[in-house]
Amino acid sequence: MSGSRAQRLSARRTERRRAARRGTMVAAASVVVAVGTATGMISAVGDGHGADEARPEVSSSPRLEPLPAVPPSPSPSLSASPSLSASPSPTAGPTKKASPEPSASRTTKQRRTAPVSTRLYRHPESRVLDWVRANPDDPRRAVIESRIADQPAAVWFTDYSPESITSRVRAVASGGAAQGRTPVLVPYAIPDRDCGGHSQGGAPDLDAYDAWIDRFAAGLGSGEVIVILEPDSVAQAGCLPAGQRADRFASLARAGRVIKEASPRARVYFDAGHSGWNAPARQAGWLRQAGAASAASSDGVFSNVSNFHSTAAEISYDRAVLDVLGGPSSLGAVIDTSRNGNGAPADGAWCDPAGRTLGRAPTLGTGEDRIHGYLWVKLPGESDGCRGAPGTFTPSYAYDLAR
């Protein structure tokens, strides 16, 4: 690239960031300090050289009670590729950088998202499935298989590997389309991820992240997909200086637009943290800056990812956030119910806390106004780092959650 062209591009990025900052005055509402969301998840991670194999990575939560009878529409396998690579992230910390607000499309027309299928897709590659296949005689196998391995769960893309991200996303999206089922995908590569906590990492900077999102979106195809856009990226943004926060929000808004432009049947949900974290007004103010109130970028918010708050608490919280957020009446919320059967520990413990159980089974038919789905974003049985190494499948923990 010529020097003059590089200078022009740099000037444009600088101006976009300045413009984004001018438009983002963060309202100081009270915030409930809480643990960050993720610690394990179904992850589609690659080695950066085109290897495609996606594996769920889940955070654990000790003992679970019986799985609530909310029929998840079973969904056979999800086909992704990568291996997993998402480390836990329960802290609300340090600073992370955010980027410009490149617009995916200059058109302001609102795209109507087609109704999502009620059947969710289960990826055929995950750590729990690996364990089930490798341990046919283990006495815990039947419970773990029926209660956890057979449930559809999200596929995470946690590594920054531009060379393989499109093909890995395509593998999952096409697998769901072939079965007429809806896959849930989690891009998790925002720069300064987790404020330097357990799940630190991500793209080297926001310009690189923007380009990565372009490649992520290119793999989505034309089928129905649900995208859980960057857990912790908004709720944890208080760790960033105001300018970096504005840049991050601009990149998130852009990411939502790019995804929906590339895949009109994609539904994109933005990070609302959870009911024990930021006050609804504070969270909604940040979400608005991140593009979550615009139909061009968003279908609503997600909450409780890798956490344990009760479904009732999350429904109330999400509705409060949506009320303050504004935007189209079609905006709604999806809730991670994978480990919230007994609610959150009173002491706020987040690392494989004892006494937790599986929550409502994954479904897109909740019967609740403005609640679009109960999803298993975090795969039960993968440790937060206390019952086993972070992100690894721990059968004793999975069994406690599922029995």
C-alpha positions in Angstrom: 0.0 0.0 0.0 1.4 3.4 -0.9 2.4 5.8 1.8 -0.2 8.4 0.8 -3.0 5.8 0.8 -2.0 4.5 4.2 -2.0 8.0 5.6 -5.5 8.6 4.1 -6.8 5.4 5.7 -5.2 6.2 9.0 -6.8 9.7 8.9 -10.2 8.2 8.2 -9.9 5.7 11.1 -8.8 8.5 13.4 -11.8 10.7 12.4 -14.2 7.8 12.8 -13.0 7.2 16.3 -13.2 10.9 17.2 -16.8 11.0 15.8 -17.7 7.9 17.8 -16.3 9.4 21.0 -18.1 12.7 20.5 -21.4 10.8 20.3 -20.8 8.6 23.3 -21.2 10.3 26.7 -21.4 7.5 29.3 -24.1 8.0 31.8 -22.9 7.3 35.3 -25.5 5.1 36.8 -24.8 2.9 39.8 -23.1 -0.4 39.0 -23.2 -3.6 40.9 -19.7 -5.0 40.7 -19.9 -8.6 39.5 -18.1 -11.3 38.0 -17.5 -11.4 34.3 -19.4 -13.9 32.3 -17.5 -16.5 30.5 -15.4 -19.2 31.6 -15.9 -22.0 29.2 -18.0 -22.4 26.2 -18.6 -24.4 23.1 -15.7 -23.1 21.2 -14.8 -23.3 17.5 -11.2 -22.5 17.6 -8.6 -22.9 15.0 -4.8 -23.0 14.9 -4.7 -20.1 12.5 -3.8 -22.3 9.6 -7.1 -23.4 8.4 -7.8 -26.3 10.7 -11.5 -26.6 11.1 -12.9 -28.2 14.2 -15.2 -26.6 16.7 -15.6 -27.8 20.2 -17.8 -26.6 22.9 -16.2 -25.2 25.9 -18.3 -24.8 29.0 -18.0 -23.4 32.4 -19.0 -25.6 35.2 -21.4 -25.3 38.0 -21.6 -28.0 40.5 -24.5 -30.0 41.4 -27.6 -29.7 39.4 -31.1 -30.5 39.9 -33.3 -32.3 37.4 -33.5 -30.7 34.1 -36.6 -28.6 33.9 -39.1 -29.9 31.4 -38.9 -27.3 28.7 -38.6 -29.4 25.6 -35.6 -28.0 23.7 -36.2 -28.8 20.1 -33.6 -31.5 19.8 -31.1 -30.7 17.3 -28.8 -33.2 15.9 -25.3 -32.3 15.5 -23.6 -29.0 14.9 -20.8 -29.2 12.6 -18.1 -26.7 13.3 -14.5 -27.3 13.4 -11.8 -25.9 15.6 -10.8 -27.0 19.0 -11.8 -24.9 21.9 -10.0 -22.1 23.3 -11.9 -19.9 25.5 -10.7 -19.3 28.9 -12.9 -18.3 31.8 -13.6 -14.8 32.4 -15.3 -13.9 35.5 -13.9 -10.6 36.4 -14.8 -7.1 35.6 -11.5 -5.6 35.0 -8.8 -3.9 33.0 -8.8 -1.9 30.0 -9.4 -3.0 26.5 -9.2 -1.2 23.3 -12.0 -0.5 21.0 -12.2 0.6 17.5 -13.7 2.8 14.8 -17.1 2.6 13.6 -16.7 1.4 10.0 -20.1 1.0 8.5 -20.9 -2.2 6.9 -23.3 -0.6 4.6 -24.3 3.0 4.0 -27.9 2.1 3.5 -30.2 2.9 6.4 -32.9 0.5 5.3 -34.1 -1.8 8.1 -33.7 -5.4 7.4 -36.5 -7.6 8.6 -35.2 -10.8 10.1 -37.1 -13.9 9.1 -38.7 -15.9 11.9 -36.1 -18.2 13.5 -36.8 -21.9 13.5 -37.9 -23.3 16.8 -35.4 -26.2 16.4 -31.9 -25.6 17.7 -28.8 -27.2 16.3 -26.4 -29.4 18.3 -22.9 -29.5 17.0 -21.4 -33.1 16.7 -18.0 -32.0 18.0 -17.6 -31.1 21.7 -15.6 -32.1 24.7 -18.6 -33.7 26.4 -19.3 -35.7 23.2 -15.7 -36.8 23.1 -15.9 -38.0 26.7 -19.2 -39.8 26.1 -17.7 -41.6 23.0 -14.5 -42.5 24.9 -16.2 -43.8 28.0 -19.0 -46.2 27.1 -18.7 -48.2 30.4 -18.5 -45.3 32.8 -21.6 -45.4 35.2 -22.1 -41.7 34.8 -22.2 -41.8 31.0 -26.0 -42.3 30.6 -26.8 -39.3 32.8 -24.2 -37.0 31.2 -25.2 -38.0 27.7 -28.9 -37.6 28.1 -28.9 -34.5 30.2 -25.9 -32.6 28.7 -24.4 -34.1 25.5 -27.8 -34.5 23.8 -28.7 -30.8 24.3 -28.0 -28.2 21.6 -25.5 -25.7 22.8 -23.6 -22.7 21.4 -20.4 -22.9 19.4 -17.7 -20.4 20.4 -15.1 -18.9 18.1 -12.5 -17.7 20.6 -9.2 -17.5 18.8 -8.0 -14.8 16.5 -7.3 -16.8 13.3 -8.3 -14.8 10.3 -7.1 -17.5 7.9 -9.6 -20.1 9.0 -12.5 -18.2 10.6 -14.7 -18.1 7.5 -14.5 -21.8 6.8 -15.1 -22.7 10.5 -18.2 -20.6 10.7 -19.4 -21.9 7.4 -19.1 -25.5 8.7 -21.4 -24.8 11.7 -23.9 -22.6 9.7 -24.2 -25.1 6.9 -24.5 -28.0 9.3 -27.5 -26.3 10.9 -29.0 -25.3 7.5 -28.7 -28.9 6.2 -30.9 -30.1 9.2 -33.3 -27.2 9.2 -32.1 -26.2 12.6 -30.7 -23.0 14.1 -27.1 -22.9 15.3 -26.0 -20.5 18.0 -22.6 -18.9 17.4 -20.5 -16.9 19.7 -17.8 -14.6 18.3 -15.4 -13.9 21.2 -12.3 -12.1 20.0 -12.8 -8.5 21.0 -9.4 -6.8 21.8 -8.5 -6.7 25.5 -11.0 -9.4 26.1 -12.1 -9.9 29.8 -10.1 -6.9 30.8 -7.0 -9.0 31.2 -8.8 -11.6 33.3 -9.1 -15.4 32.9 -10.3 -15.1 29.4 -7.9 -12.5 28.2 -6.9 -12.4 24.6 -8.7 -11.5 21.4 -7.7 -9.6 18.2 -4.6 -7.4 18.5 -6.5 -4.2 17.9 -9.9 -3.0 16.7 -9.0 -2.6 13.1 -7.9 -6.3 13.1 -11.1 -7.2 14.9 -13.2 -5.4 12.3 -11.5 -7.4 9.6 -12.0 -10.6 11.6 -15.7 -9.9 11.9 -16.0 -9.4 8.2 -14.5 -12.9 7.7 -16.8 -14.3 10.4 -19.9 -12.9 8.7 -18.7 -14.2 5.3 -19.2 -17.8 6.6 -22.8 -17.4 7.9 -24.6 -18.2 4.6 -28.3 -17.7 4.1 -29.7 -19.9 6.8 -31.1 -19.0 10.2 -28.4 -18.4 12.8 -28.3 -16.7 16.3 -25.2 -14.7 17.1 -24.3 -14.0 20.7 -22.0 -11.1 20.1 -19.0 -10.9 22.4 -19.9 -11.9 26.0 -18.7 -9.3 28.6 -17.9 -6.8 25.9 -20.5 -4.2 27.1 -21.1 -5.1 30.7 -17.4 -5.1 31.5 -16.7 -1.9 29.5 -16.3 0.1 32.7 -12.7 -1.1 32.9 -11.9 0.9 29.7 -11.0 4.6 29.5 -13.8 6.6 27.9 -12.1 6.9 24.5 -11.4 3.2 24.3 -14.9 2.4 25.4 -16.4 4.5 22.7 -14.1 2.9 20.1 -15.1 -0.6 21.3 -18.8 0.3 21.1 -18.3 1.6 17.6 -16.8 -1.7 16.5 -19.6 -3.7 18.2 -22.2 -1.6 16.4 -20.3 -2.2 13.1 -20.1 -5.9 13.8 -23.9 -6.2 14.2 -24.4 -4.3 11.0 -21.9 -6.4 9.1 -23.4 -9.7 10.3 -26.9 -8.7 9.4 -25.9 -7.3 6.0 -24.1 -10.6 5.2 -26.8 -12.8 6.5 -30.3 -11.3 6.6 -31.7 -14.3 8.5 -29.1 -13.9 11.3 -30.3 -12.7 14.7 -27.7 -10.7 16.7 -27.9 -10.2 20.4 -25.7 -7.8 22.5 -24.2 -8.2 25.9 -26.5 -7.2 28.8 -24.3 -8.8 31.5 -26.7 -10.3 34.1 -29.1 -9.3 36.9 -26.4 -9.2 39.5 -24.1 -6.8 37.7 -24.9 -3.3 36.2 -28.1 -1.5 36.9 -30.5 -1.6 34.0 -30.1 2.1 33.2 -26.3 2.0 33.1 -26.3 -1.2 31.0 -28.9 0.1 28.6 -27.0 3.3 28.1 -23.9 1.4 27.1 -25.9 -1.0 24.9 -27.4 2.0 23.0 -24.0 3.3 22.3 -23.0 -0.1 21.0 -25.8 -0.2 18.5 -28.1 -2.6 20.4 -31.2 -0.3 19.9 -30.9 -0.3 16.1 -32.7 -2.8 14.0 -29.8 -2.5 11.5 -27.4 -4.0 14.0 -29.5 -5.8 16.7 -32.3 -8.2 17.6 -31.9 -7.5 21.3 -29.7 -8.6 24.2 -28.4 -11.7 25.9 -27.8 -12.2 29.6 -26.4 -14.6 32.2 -23.7 -16.1 29.9 -21.6 -18.5 32.0 -23.4 -17.4 35.1 -26.0 -18.8 37.5 -28.7 -16.2 38.1 -32.3 -17.6 38.0 -34.4 -17.4 34.9 -37.0 -15.4 36.7 -34.4 -12.8 37.8 -33.0 -12.6 34.3 -36.4 -12.1 32.7 -37.2 -9.2 35.0 -33.8 -7.7 34.5 -33.8 -8.1 30.7 -37.2 -6.5 30.4 -36.0 -3.6 32.5 -32.9 -3.2 30.2 -35.0 -3.3 27.1 -37.5 -0.8 28.4 -34.7 1.7 29.0 -32.9 0.8 25.8 -35.8 1.7 23.5 -35.6 0.8 19.8 -38.0 -1.4 17.9 -40.7 -3.3 19.8 -39.3 -6.4 18.1 -36.1 -6.3 20.2 -36.0 -9.1 22.8 -33.6 -11.1 25.0 -32.1 -14.6 25.1 -30.9 -16.0 28.5 -28.2 -18.6 29.2 -29.9 -21.2 31.3 -27.3 -23.9 31.2 -26.3 -23.8 34.9 -28.9 -21.7 36.6 -31.3 -24.3 38.0 -30.6 -23.4 41.6 -29.9 -19.7 41.0 -26.6 -17.9 41.8 -24.7 -18.6 45.0 -25.5 -16.1 47.7 -21.8 -15.3 48.2 -21.3 -14.4 44.5 -19.0 -17.4 43.9 -18.4 -17.9 40.1 -15.8 -20.7 39.9 -17.5 -24.0 39.8 -19.6 -23.1 42.8 -21.2 -26.0 44.6 -24.9 -26.7 44.6 -25.6 -25.5 41.1 -27.7 -27.5 38.7 -28.8 -27.5 35.0 -31.4 -24.9 34.1 -34.1 -24.9 31.6 -33.4 -26.9 28.4 -32.6 -24.9 25.3 -35.6 -23.6 23.4 -36.8 -20.8 21.2 -40.4 -21.1 22.5 -40.4 -19.5 26.0 -44.0 -18.3 26.2 -42.6 -15.1 27.8 -43.1 -11.7 26.3 -39.9 -10.3 24.8 -37.9 -13.4 25.8 -36.8 -14.9 22.5 -35.1 -18.0 23.9 -33.4 -20.0 26.6 -30.0 -21.1 25.3 -27.1 -23.1 26.6 -24.4 -20.7 25.7 -22.0 -22.1 28.2 -21.7 -25.9 28.0 -22.3 -27.6 31.4 -19.5 -29.7 32.6 -16.5 -27.6 31.5 -14.7 -26.3 34.5 -14.3 -22.6 35.4 -11.0 -23.5 36.7 -11.7 -25.0 40.2 -13.0 -28.5 39.6 -10.6 -28.9 36.7 -8.3 -26.8 34.4 -10.2 -23.8 32.9 -12.4 -24.9 30.0 -11.7 -28.6 30.3 -14.5 -31.1 30.5 -14.8 -32.5 34.0 -17.1 -35.6 34.2 -17.5 -35.4 38.0 -18.6 -31.8 37.8 -20.9 -32.5 34.8 -22.5 -35.4 36.7 -23.1 -33.3 39.8 -24.8 -30.7 37.6 -26.9 -33.2 35.7 -28.0 -35.9 38.2 
